[in-house]
């Protein structure tokens, strides 16, 4: 092994991102210049990825900052200002350099190239760690391709600031195939577990990620091809013929189904269900230690002391400086499994909070959006209880609700720790739960052939319906053909599984990801605006005396329409700042740009992303 390669790899693990001193031995990483001699050295090296290859939990005033807040970048949640990406206001200056991803990839490659030095090659412990390394490399590439598209696939520990600059971007499906191959290696090498108590990845986690990535690839290629084949800017893999692309899509759907079925066949994982239809769904998102929950395949635990987050701090007074939108609220079915539409919907909206009641709607809604009377803090020494949405606020950055729909999901209601200070909460970060696997499975079946797979889809989704106390899927009963429903033109099978994903995964930070892979900005974003509860025309105004609206200035509430209209909805964003709604650019904004300085250094090898 050349000294240069060894030292570059060690420097990487220390987080160095500029110059390397090739004559100086790094300290505190590996015990020898002949690295990875022991299982302990390999494990210490792999463990670093548990900080960089996870979905983190968190929240900041106005949204963002982790899984609980990231849907502020979608149509399901809003802050007080319009999201710049949805508004089409990003520029090349917002581009990414990708170096951080490639430093992490390089570290994994360094391990894989040198792991044969270990004195325990072939043992169960060794195979587990090498499997984890393959998993993490797949994760880093997945994170890149979802936001930046085509990238170079690198399997050698090259310097990302030198040799990487001389490699062209590989085609989308080539990258996806490599990612799936890495996950196959991880599945082969890693062991199986029957709980998430160890908080390490295992074979079923790799299968879960494979089911997700294969579904992502199939739907991205399919829907972008359908919308862009006659357009100049193309986001699908143009290196393939139409027949080749269709074959790839079919293959990815098969792989997604097979990975999910392998998890299901083990019979280990179950949807958490104690029979309490009004609490079982919500409670998993506030439980710090999910190690014994049969639904959780892998999670990141926060102890509220050494490692904590601020989710409960920002949300447990009913505000957070955000609001959930009607777009999400309206998509939940009625309690008897029908679309919530027409006069039935309007009658419920006129008498807030009837539209949220678990006797009226899918009970997952009232476990996601707080009802009046809902306690958000421990009973002692104090207990904040939602009376009516905090539209007037309390004068703080996080004490105001912007839409009339108050987030309940993710709040630790009976938290015994410090729920006032920053980074002292222990809201868990669920990486994969069995519900994710079932949703991937059902969607892949619907995309493959919904009519032929109808019975299987119903069976797969039944545990989710059972937990919520909802009737089983009925594609005809649930089919929403209302003129204003965004997915009215989808077939009833795909529409049903997309709605189930929408409500089951609500506010978990994945909505924009789905919009991207479905190429659905035309239906869900462009020309629309975030909108909250019905205000004028409902009983809400009688509960507020300090709200100011329709004034030349100093408004603390914004409404749709104009004074005198019989029905006006709460707007979280001043309408003057987005008069024509979101202006997402579908020929550009599905991917982020690459940093211009990086493009310039590529000497023509890297074209910029479409539209930029």
N, C-alpha and C positions, 0 to 999 in steps of 0.2 A: 504494500500500500504506500503510495507516494505521500511524503510528509505534507505536501501542499493540500491534498484532499482531506487528510485527517484534520489538519489545523483549521481549515475552512469550516468543516463540519462542527468542530468544537466551538469555534468562534460564534457560529450560528446559535448554538444552544445558549450562549450567554447573552443573546439578544443584540449583538453588534450588527449595525446596518450600514457601516461606511467602510473605513479602511481596515485591513487586517495586517497584523504584525506577524509575518510568517516565521520569524525567528524566535518568537516568544511562546512558551508552552502555556495554554490557557489553564486557569486554576479552577478547581472546585466542580468540575463536570464529570470527567472520567478519571479512573485511577491510573491509567497507563496510556502510553502512546499506541498501544495495540488494543483498540477499544472493544468494548462489549464482551469481555472475557467471562463475565458472570451474569446470571439472571438478574441479580440486583442492579447491575449497571444498565441493563436493557430496560428494566421496569422504571427506574428513575428517569430514563431518557424518554420513554413512551408517556409517562405520567404528565409531561408538560402539555401534551395535546388535550388533556382533559380541561384545560383552561381556555384553549384557543379554538377548539372544534366542537363547541356546544352552543345551543341556543340559550342565551342568558335571560334571566328574569329581571325585571326592574320596571320603574316608572318614573317619569319626570313631569313636573307641572306643564300642562299643555300637550302631554303625550310623548311618545318616544321612550327611549331608555330601556327597552327590553320587551319581552313577550307581552306583558300586560298593556304596554302602551304603543306598540309598533303599528297597530291597525289605524293609528291616526294618519297613516299614509295611504289610506284606502277610503272606500265609500261607506265604511261601517262606523267610523269614529272621526271626530273633528276637534281641532283646537280652535283658537279664536282667529287664526290666520289661515289662509288657503295653503295647502301643501304645495310646495314649489314644483315637485315632480308632476303632480296631477295637473298643475296649472301650465305645464310646458315651459317653465321658466328656468330650468337647469341650463347650464352652458358647458362648453368643453372645459372651462376652468374647474368645474365640479368633478372632473374625471378622476379615475383611479389609476394608480401606477402598477398595481398587482404585485409589487415587490414583496409585501408582507405575506401574501399567499405563497409566493415561491420560496421565501425563506423557510416557511413551515414545511412545504413540500420537500425542499432540499434536505431538511433535517430527517424526514422520514426516509428519503432515498439513501442518505448516509447510513442510517441504521440497516436498511435492507441489504446494502452492498457489503456491510462489514459484520453482519450478524453471525456469519459462519465461524467467527473467532470464538464464539461462546463455547464453554465446556459442557453445555447442556443441550446441544442441538438435538432436536427431535423429541425432546421430552414434552409432556403436556404443558408445563409452565412456559417453555420456550415457544411452542406453537401458538399458545394463547396470545403472547405478546407480539409475535410477528403478525398474527391475524389482526390484532388491534392496529398495528402500523398500516397494514393494507386498508383497513377501514378508514383511518384518519386521512390517508392520502386521497381516497375516494371522496371524503367529505370536503376537503379543501378545493378539489377540482369542481365538485358540485356547486360550492358556494361561488366560484368564479364564473362558471358557465351560465348560471341563472341570472347573474347581473351584468356580465361582460361578454357573453357569447364565446366565440371561438378563441382558443388560447393554445399555446404550444404544450403538448404532452411531454413531460420530462421524467425519465426514470433513473437518471444519473445525478449524483450530488454536485451539479455544476453551480458556479457562482451566478446568482440571479442578476447581478449588476454587470456581468461581462458576457459570458457565453450565451445567456438567455437572449441577449439582444440580437443574436445572429440566427435565431430559430423562427421560422414562419409560424403563423397561427394554423392549427389543425382544424379540420372540418368538425362540425357539431357532432355528427353521429359517430365519428371516429373517437372523439373524447368520451361520449357517453358509453361506447362499447368498452373503452379502457376502464372507465369508472366501474361499470358492472363487473368486469373481469376482476378488478381489485376486490369488490365485495364478494364475488364467488370464492376468491382465495381466503378472505376473512371468514366466510361461512365454513369453509373446509377446515381451517386451522383452529378456530376458536371453539371453546366448549359450550355446552348448553347449560342454562341456569333456569331455575323455577321461580325466581323472585328477583326483584331489583335491589335487594338489601345490600349487596356488595357494591352497588353504584358504579360498576364497571360494565363496559360493553361486552356482549356475548353474541352467540350465534343468531339468536332471534332478533337482536338489535340490527345486525347486519342485514338480515332478511327484511326487516321493516324498512330500513333505508333503501334497500334494493327495490322493494315494491313502490316506494315513493318516487325514486329517481326514474325507474322504468315508466311509470305512469306520467311523470313530468315530461319525459322525452317524447312519449307517444302523443300526448295532447299538444305539446308545443309544436311539434312538426306538423301535426294534422291541421290544427286551427290556423296557424300562421300560413301554411301552404294554401288553405282554402281562401284566405283573405288576401294573400299577397302574390299569388302566382301570376297575376296580370299587372302587378305594380312594379315600379322601378326599384323600390327599397324592399329587400327580402330578408326575413329573419330565420327562415328554415334552411336546411342544408341543400344549397343549390348545386352541390357537386354530384348529387344523385339524380337519376332519371325519375320520372313520376312512379314508374313501376317499382324501382328500387326503394324509393321513399315509402311507398305504401307497404312494401314488405318489411321494412324496418319498423314502421309503426305497429304492424301486426306482431312482430317479434317482441317489441317492447311491452305490448299489452299482455302477451303470453307470459313474459318474464315477471311482470308485476303480479299477475294472477298466481303464478306458481310460487313465488316467494311468500305471498300472503297465505296461500293454502298450506304451505309447509308449517307456518306458525300455527295456523288454526288446527291442523291435524295433531299437533302435539297435545292439545287438550289441557295445557297448563294455564293459559291466560284467559281471564274472564272479564266481562264488563262488571265493574263494581256495582252491586245492587243488593241493598238490604231490604228492599221493599218500600223505602221512604221516597216516594216519587217527587216530593217537594224539597229534597235536600241531597240525595245521593249524588246527583250530577255536580252540584256546586262544591261539595265538601272536599273532593279530591284536589281542587285548585287552591285550597287554603291549608292543607295538611302538610306540615313541615317534613315529616319522615314518612315516605310512602313505600318503604321497603317491604311491607307486608301486604300492600294493596295488590290484588290479583290482576288489576288492569294495567299496572305500570311496568313497562319493560325496562326503562332506564330513566333516571331523573337526577338532577343536580340539587343537592340539599344545601340550604342556607341555615346556619345556626343562629343568626341574629346577633352574633357576637364577633367571632373572627371573620366570618363571611356573611354579610347580610344584604338586604335590598330595601328599597323605600316604597314598595308598592302600597302597603297598608297606610303608611304615613300620609301619602298624598291622596288616598281615596276614601279614608274612613270618616270624612266629614261631608261626604256626598258630592264632592266637587272634582278636584284634580285638574281644573282648568280645561276640561274636555267635556264632550257629550257624545253619547251613542246616537246614531242616526236612525231615522225612520226606515231607511233602506234595509237595515238589519231587522228592526222590530217587526216590520210588516211581512217579513219572509217566513216567520214561524206560522205553522198551520194552526187551525182551530183545534180545540181539545178533541173533537171527533174526526180530525184528519182531513179538513178541507182547506183550500186557500182562503186567506183572510182578505176578503175583497168586498167591493160594492157598499151598499147601505149598511150591511152588518159591520164592516170596518168603520165607517164614518160614525155610526151610532156609538160604538165603543170609544172612539177618539173624543167625542163630544163630552163624555163623562169620565175624565181621567180619574183613576188609572185602570178603568175597565179593560182596556186593550191588553193590559199586562197580566191580568188575573189568571192563575193556574186553572181556574174553573172554566175559563173562556179560551185560553190558548195553550199550546204545548208548554208544559211546566218548566222546560229548560229556559224559557224566556224570563220567568220571574226569579230564576236562580242566576240570571245574567244581568238583568236590570232590576234595581231595587224598587219594591213597592213602598208607598207610604206606610209607616209603622215598622219598617225594617230597621233593626238595630245594627249598627256598623262598628261598634266598639264594645269592649267588655263591660258588663253591668256594673262593675266596681273598679275604680272609684268614680268613674263617670261613664256615661253611655250615650253616644250620639245616636239618635234615632231619626230616620228620614221622616219628616212630616210632609213636606212638599219639596220638589226639586229646588236646590239652592241656586235659583236663577239670579237672585240679587247678590249672592256671594256673601263672604264675611270679611272682605277687605284684604284677603291674602291671595297669593298666586295660585293656591291650590284649593281654595274654599268655594269655588264657583262651578256650577254645572251649566253647560252651554246649550243644551237641547231639550231639557225636561226629562231625559232618560239617564238615570244615575247608574253607574257601574257598580255591580255587586260582585261579580265573578272576580276572583283573585284576592279579595279582602279577607284577612284573618280576623274574623269577628271576635273570637274569644282569645285572642293572642295574649299570653301571659308576659311577654317580653316588652321591650321599649317600643311602642308604636308611635312615638312623637319625634324621635331623633332620626337623622339620616342614617341609612344603611344598617338599621337594627332589626328589620323585619326578616321573617323566614318563609315567605311565600315560595313554594317550590318551583323549580324550572323543569317541567316535564318534557323530556326529550322525545320519548315515544310511549304511547299507550295503545292498548289493544284496539280502542276505538279508531285510531289512525289506520291500523291495519285493515279493519273492516271497511272503512271508508274508501281506502285505496282499492281494495278488492272489488267492492260494489261498482265504483266508477270505471274500473278497467273492464268489468263485465258489460257495463252499459255501453261503453265505447266500442267494445268488440262486436257485440250484437245484442242490443237490449231486449228485443223481442224473444230471441232464442234463450236468453239467460234470465228472463224475468223472474222465474221461480227461485233461482239461485240468489238473485239480488235481494228479493224479499226475505229469504232465509238469512242471508248475511247481515242485513240491517236490523233484524228482529230484536237482538239483544239491546240495541240502542233505544228502540221504541219501548221495549219492556221496562227499562230503567226509568224512562220518562212517563210511564203510564199512558203511552199513546198507542192507538191502533196500529197494526202492521201496515207496511207500505201497500197502497192501492194506486197504481199508476193512473188509472182513469179518474178516480175520485180526487187525486191531488193535482191533476194537470191544470196549470194556471194559464189560461189563454186571454187574460185581461189585456186590453190595449196598452196599458202602461207597465206591464210586467216585462222586465228586460229580456228574459229568456223564453218569451212566449213562442218563439219560432223553433226552439229546440224540440226534438222528439221527447215524448213523455218519460222515457227511461233515463235519459241523460239529465233532463230537467229535475227529476226527482232526486237523483243522487247528488246533484250539485246543491240542491236546497238542503238536503240532509247534512252535507259537509258544511254548508254555511252556518247552520244553527248549532251543530255539534261542536264545531271548531271556532265558534264566535269569540272574537277578542283574544285570540291566541297568537296574533302577529303574523298570520299566514294569508290574509285575504289578498294583498297585492300580488303575492306569489301566484295565487290561483288566477287572478285577472291576467297576469302576464302569460301564463301557459295556455289559457283559453283564448288569447288574443281578443279579450272581451272589453277593451276600453271603449269601443263604439257603443256597446250596450249599457255599460255600467258607469262610465266616467264622462266622456266628452259631452259638453253642453249641459250637464247636470250640476247640481250643487248640493252640499250637505244640508240636510233639513231635519228638524226635530219634531217635537210633538205639536199637535194642533193647539193654538193658543186662543186667538179670537175665534169664537164659535164653539168654545169648550168652557168648562167650569174653572179652568186654571186662573183667569184674571181675578176672580174674587178672593184668591188666596194671597195676592201680592198688592202692596200699597206703594212701594217705592220704585217699581220698574218704570223706566222712561224709554219711550220709543216714539218714532215719527217726529222727533225734534230736529232742528237744524244741526245740533251738535249735542254732546254729552249724553248720548243714548247709552243705556246699559242693557238694552234688549233690541234685537233686530228681528223683523218679521217679514215674511213673504208678502207679495201683493202691495196694496196701498190702502190708506185710511178709508174706511167705509166698506171694504170688502167683508163679506159675511164670514169667510173662513181664511185665516192667516196662520202660517206655521212659523215656529221659532227657527231662526237662522243663526248658527254659531259664528259665521263669518259675515262681516258687514257686506251687504249686497253690492255696495259701490266698489269693492275691491275685486269682485268677480262677477261683473254685470252679465256676462254671457256664460256663466258656469265654468267648470273646469275646461282647460284648453290643452289637455294632454295631446301630444303629437304622435299619432300611431305609426308614422313613418320613421320614428326616431326614439321615442321614450320607453319602448319596451326593454331596451338595454341602456345601460349607462355608458358614457363615453370613456375612452382610454385617455389618460393624461397626455396632453399634447407633446410634452417633452419626451415621453416614452415613444410615442409614434415617430417623432423626428429622429430619434436615435436608431430606429429600426432600418433605416436606409431602404425604405420601400417594401420591407418584408411584412409589415403589419399595416393593412388598411384600417382606417378608422371605422368604428361601428356605423351601421346604416343611419343616414340622416344627419350625422354630426359633421 
